[in-house]
Amino acid sequence: MIPSLSVLFDGFSAIEATVAVLAVSVVAAVAMEFVVLRLARRYVSHTDTGYDDIVIASLRAPLVVTAALAGVFVLTQVPAVRGSVLLDPQLLDDIFGRPSLSVIVLVWAYAANTVVNRLVAEVNAEGGRFDFAPVFSNVWTLAVLVGSVGTLLWLWGVEITPLLGAAGVAGIAVGFAAKDTVANFFGGIALYFDDTYKIGDYIVLDDGTAGTVIKVGVRSTTVLTRDEVLVTVPNAVLNAAKVTNESAPGRRRRVRVPIGVAYGTDVDAFEALAIEVAQAEPLVRDSPTPRARFRSFGDSALRYELLCWVDGPTRRRRAQHELNRALYKALSAADIEIPYPKRDVTVREVAGPDSGADAVRAGTPSPAGSDPADGEAVDGAP
């Protein structure tokens, strides 16, 4: 299996080759345990993250076991040893060579599964982005298991090509039978890597559904609306839909309060009053500072927008409510008119040839009105 070993141990007797290989294995295992790993632990103890500690702790066993069992495997391949033992070379491989490699494969598979699962759990515990830790752990464990079984079958000379063909057929059948589940699973994976949202974010979907993400699972995402209603949306739908994340990149959100004042208003005094009202509201952030913007000339009003910021998207509606109340009170106290439609109604009597009188009503809009209307004549009773 290793042709270079024939040259490396050329001229060695069986005892000399055995002593040399075992000595090298013991020295390598001791060096790995007391030198390499000790230096690595000393180095990672000074780092801020705990991920490297997890890696070092998980790789200790496979490194030491590999250094020790590699000597056993090498001995089974040395020509001097293979020729001096009473066992058949093939039997020697079956008893010592392949089992030692199998143990090494199993130890490394266990370590790979352990280190990844611990890292995923650590990341999930620190960030809390998704509850995908069980998903990734299960998928990784399955991948390691399949890879380990395939490697062991290859080491023992078992033909795995028919198994791969059967697995491919089974995978196609499962894919067609559970295509929605598979689509939701990969949709959730895509959402995770795209960093579309995380648990606690306030999102708005293209169909108008809005709420806080409280759970992201393998199949679906659960959103809690402001009415305290749980809405479950399949991940495949979310992956294909337009999702507005109002909690990213920062949680602060702008509030726009439209308001109109009558023509002839002192705009400087009005703007100062509006900004003062916004600054007095506890829900409004001091920075960025509130500002009033003159947007356009309306039919009967100067159209303004009061712009300010709040600490989160869920505070926007309440802040708008409080600002509307405070603006109405402040403008009323300052005698600043907020235009609204008005109508003047005039009633007059007109003598007719066949009736006593006709009542004619004519409507004319006031200067402050916004919807002028034509007058209507209504016939009165005789």
C-alpha positions in Angstrom: 0.0 0.0 0.0 2.9 2.3 0.6 5.8 1.3 -1.9 8.2 3.8 -0.4 8.3 1.9 2.8 10.2 -0.9 1.1 13.1 1.5 0.3 12.9 3.3 3.7 13.4 0.1 5.7 15.6 -1.7 3.2 18.2 -3.7 5.2 16.3 -3.6 8.5 15.6 -6.8 10.3 12.1 -7.4 11.6 13.0 -6.5 15.2 14.9 -3.4 14.1 12.1 -2.2 11.9 9.5 -2.9 14.7 11.6 -1.0 17.3 12.2 1.9 14.9 8.6 2.3 13.9 7.2 2.0 17.5 9.8 4.4 18.7 8.9 7.0 16.1 5.2 6.5 16.9 5.6 6.9 20.6 7.9 10.0 20.2 5.3 11.5 17.7 2.4 10.9 20.1 4.3 12.3 23.1 5.5 15.3 21.1 2.0 16.0 19.8 0.5 15.8 23.3 3.1 17.7 25.4 4.7 20.0 22.8 2.5 20.9 19.9 -0.8 20.9 21.7 0.6 22.5 24.8 2.1 25.4 22.7 -1.2 25.7 20.8 -3.2 25.9 24.0 -0.9 28.5 25.4 -1.2 30.6 22.2 -5.0 30.4 22.0 -5.4 31.3 25.7 -4.4 34.9 24.9 -7.0 35.4 22.1 -10.3 37.1 22.6 -12.5 34.5 20.9 -13.3 31.0 22.3 -13.6 29.3 18.9 -9.9 28.4 18.7 -10.1 26.8 22.2 -12.9 24.6 20.9 -10.9 23.6 17.9 -7.8 22.7 20.0 -9.8 20.8 22.5 -11.6 18.8 19.8 -8.5 17.9 17.8 -6.4 16.7 20.7 -7.7 13.1 20.6 -7.5 12.5 16.9 -4.0 13.9 16.6 -2.6 11.7 19.4 -4.5 8.6 18.2 -3.3 9.2 14.7 0.3 9.5 15.8 0.1 6.3 17.8 -1.8 4.1 15.4 0.0 5.2 12.3 3.0 3.2 13.6 0.8 0.0 13.7 -0.3 0.5 10.1 3.3 1.2 9.0 4.5 -2.0 10.6 2.0 -4.0 8.6 3.6 -2.5 5.4 7.3 -3.1 6.2 8.6 -6.0 4.1 10.9 -7.3 6.8 8.0 -7.5 9.3 5.5 -9.0 6.7 8.0 -11.7 5.8 9.0 -12.7 9.4 5.5 -13.1 11.0 3.6 -16.3 10.9 0.5 -14.6 9.6 -0.4 -14.3 5.9 0.3 -10.7 4.7 -3.4 -10.3 3.7 -4.5 -11.6 7.1 -1.9 -9.2 8.7 -3.6 -6.3 6.9 -7.0 -7.5 8.0 -6.1 -7.8 11.7 -3.8 -4.8 12.2 -3.5 -2.6 9.1 -7.0 -1.9 8.1 -8.4 -1.8 11.7 -5.8 0.8 12.7 -6.8 3.0 9.7 -10.5 2.4 10.5 -10.0 3.6 14.0 -8.1 6.7 12.7 -11.0 7.5 10.3 -13.6 7.1 13.1 -11.7 9.2 15.5 -11.3 12.0 12.9 -15.0 11.8 11.9 -16.0 12.1 15.6 -13.7 15.1 16.0 -14.9 16.8 12.9 -18.5 16.3 13.9 -17.8 17.5 17.4 -15.8 20.6 16.5 -18.3 21.9 13.9 -21.4 21.3 16.1 -19.7 23.1 19.0 -18.7 26.0 16.8 -22.2 26.3 15.4 -23.8 26.2 18.8 -21.3 28.8 20.1 -22.1 31.1 17.1 -25.8 30.6 17.6 -25.6 31.3 21.3 -23.7 34.5 20.8 -25.5 36.0 17.9 -29.0 34.5 18.1 -29.6 35.2 14.4 -31.4 32.0 13.6 -32.4 28.9 15.3 -30.6 27.0 12.6 -28.1 25.4 14.9 -30.0 22.1 15.1 -30.4 22.1 11.3 -26.7 22.6 10.6 -25.7 20.1 13.3 -28.0 17.4 11.9 -27.0 18.1 8.3 -23.3 18.1 9.2 -23.6 14.9 11.3 -25.3 13.2 8.4 -22.6 14.3 6.0 -19.8 13.1 8.3 -21.6 9.8 8.8 -22.0 9.2 5.1 -18.4 10.1 4.4 -17.1 7.9 7.2 -19.1 4.9 6.0 -18.0 5.4 2.4 -14.3 5.7 3.5 -14.5 2.6 5.7 -16.1 0.6 2.9 -13.3 1.7 0.5 -10.6 0.7 3.0 -12.1 -2.8 3.4 -12.4 -3.2 -0.4 -16.2 -3.1 -0.6 -17.5 -1.9 -3.9 -19.6 1.2 -3.3 -20.6 2.1 -6.9 -23.9 0.2 -6.7 -24.6 1.9 -3.4 -24.0 5.3 -4.9 -26.4 4.5 -7.8 -29.1 3.3 -5.4 -28.6 6.4 -3.3 -28.9 8.6 -6.4 -32.2 7.0 -7.3 -33.5 7.2 -3.8 -32.5 10.9 -3.7 -34.4 11.7 -6.9 -37.5 9.9 -5.5 -37.3 11.8 -2.2 -36.7 15.1 -4.0 -39.9 14.6 -6.1 -42.0 13.4 -3.1 -40.9 16.2 -0.8 -40.1 19.0 -3.3 -41.9 21.7 -1.2 -40.0 20.7 2.0 -36.7 20.6 0.1 -37.5 24.1 -1.5 -38.3 25.5 2.0 -35.1 24.0 3.4 -32.8 25.5 0.8 -34.8 28.7 0.9 -34.0 29.0 4.6 -30.4 28.3 3.9 -30.4 31.1 1.2 -32.0 33.5 3.6 -29.4 32.7 6.3 -26.4 33.2 4.0 -28.0 36.3 2.4 -28.5 37.8 5.9 -32.0 38.9 4.9 -33.1 39.2 8.5 -32.5 37.7 11.9 -34.7 37.0 15.0 -36.0 40.2 16.4 -36.0 42.2 13.2 -39.1 44.0 12.0 -39.9 43.0 8.4 -42.6 44.0 5.9 -43.5 41.6 3.1 -44.7 42.6 -0.4 -48.2 41.5 0.5 -48.4 44.0 3.3 -47.7 41.6 6.2 -45.5 43.2 8.8 -44.2 42.0 12.1 -41.3 40.9 14.2 -39.4 37.7 13.3 -39.6 35.4 16.3 -38.6 32.1 14.8 -36.7 30.9 11.7 -37.0 27.2 11.2 -36.2 24.6 8.6 -39.5 24.9 6.8 -40.9 28.4 7.6 -40.4 31.7 9.3 -42.8 32.9 12.0 -43.7 36.6 12.3 -45.5 38.3 15.2 -47.7 41.2 13.9 -48.5 44.3 15.9 -52.0 42.7 16.6 -50.2 39.8 18.3 -51.1 37.4 15.5 -48.6 34.7 14.5 -48.1 34.5 10.8 -46.1 31.5 9.4 -44.6 32.0 6.0 -42.8 29.2 4.1 -39.1 30.0 3.5 -39.4 29.3 -0.2 -42.0 32.1 -0.5 -39.9 34.5 1.5 -36.9 33.7 -0.7 -38.8 34.7 -3.8 -40.7 37.6 -2.3 -39.7 41.2 -1.7 -38.8 41.6 2.0 -38.2 45.0 3.6 -36.1 44.7 6.8 -36.9 47.9 8.8 -34.4 46.9 11.5 -31.4 46.9 9.2 -28.8 48.2 8.9 -29.7 50.2 12.0 -32.8 50.1 14.1 -33.5 53.8 14.0 -36.2 54.9 11.6 -37.5 58.2 10.2 -41.0 59.4 10.9 -42.7 61.7 8.4 -45.6 63.8 9.6 -47.4 65.7 6.8 -49.1 68.9 7.7 -50.6 71.9 5.9 -50.9 75.5 7.1 -53.0 78.3 5.6 -51.6 80.8 3.1 -50.3 83.9 4.8 -48.8 82.0 7.7 -45.4 83.1 9.0 -43.4 80.1 7.8 -40.4 80.9 10.0 -42.5 80.9 13.1 -44.4 77.8 12.0 -41.2 75.8 11.3 -39.6 76.8 14.6 -42.8 75.7 16.4 -43.0 72.4 14.6 -39.3 71.6 15.4 -39.9 72.6 19.1 -42.8 70.2 19.2 -40.7 67.3 17.8 -37.9 68.0 20.2 -40.2 67.9 23.2 -41.5 64.5 22.2 -39.7 61.7 24.3 -40.0 59.1 21.5 -38.1 61.3 19.1 -34.3 61.1 18.9 -32.2 64.1 19.5 -29.8 63.1 16.7 -30.4 63.4 13.8 -32.2 66.6 14.8 -35.8 67.1 13.7 -36.5 69.3 10.7 -39.4 70.8 8.9 -39.5 70.7 5.1 -41.7 72.9 2.8 -42.8 70.4 0.1 -45.2 72.2 -2.2 -47.9 74.8 -2.7 -51.3 73.1 -2.3 -54.8 74.3 -3.5 -55.5 75.9 -0.1 -52.5 75.1 2.1 -48.7 75.2 2.3 -47.8 71.6 2.4 -45.1 70.7 5.0 -43.4 67.6 6.3 -42.0 67.2 9.8 -39.1 64.8 9.7 -37.6 63.2 12.8 -36.2 59.8 13.9 -37.2 57.2 16.5 -35.3 54.3 18.0 -37.1 51.5 16.2 -39.7 50.7 13.6 -42.3 49.6 16.1 -42.2 53.1 17.6 -43.0 54.9 14.4 -46.8 54.8 14.6 -47.0 55.8 18.2 -44.6 58.7 17.6 -46.7 59.9 14.6 -49.8 59.8 16.9 -48.1 61.8 19.6 -46.7 64.4 17.2 -50.0 64.9 15.5 -51.7 65.6 18.8 -48.9 67.9 20.0 -48.9 69.8 16.6 -52.6 70.3 16.7 -52.5 71.7 20.2 -49.5 73.9 19.5 -50.9 75.4 16.3 -54.2 76.0 17.9 -52.5 77.8 20.8 -50.4 79.9 18.4 -53.5 80.8 16.3 -52.0 79.2 13.2 -54.7 77.9 10.9 -54.8 74.4 9.6 -57.0 74.6 6.4 -60.0 72.4 6.0 -63.0 72.5 3.5 -65.7 75.1 4.2 -69.0 76.0 2.5 -71.2 79.0 2.8 -74.9 78.3 2.2 -77.3 81.2 1.1 -81.1 80.8 1.0 -83.3 83.3 -0.9 -86.9 83.4 -2.1 -87.8 84.0 -5.7 -91.5 84.7 -6.8 -92.7 82.4 -9.6 -95.7 82.5 -11.9 -97.2 79.1 -10.7 -95.8 78.8 -7.3 -95.4 80.8 -4.2 -91.6 80.7 -4.1 -88.6 78.7 -5.1 -85.9 78.2 -2.7 -82.5 78.5 -4.4 -79.5 77.4 -2.6 -76.1 78.4 -3.9 -72.9 77.1 -2.4 -69.7 79.1 -2.7 -66.4 78.1 -1.2 -64.8 80.3 1.3 -61.2 81.6 0.6 -59.9 78.9 2.9 -61.9 76.1 1.3 -60.2 73.4 -0.7 -63.1 72.0 -2.8 -65.1 74.6 -4.7 -68.6 73.4 -5.8 -71.2 74.7 -8.2 -74.5 75.9 -6.7 -77.7 73.9 -7.1 -81.2 75.3 -7.5 -83.9 73.3 -5.6 -87.5 73.9 -6.3 -89.6 74.7 -3.2 -93.1 73.6 -2.4 -96.0 75.9 -3.5 
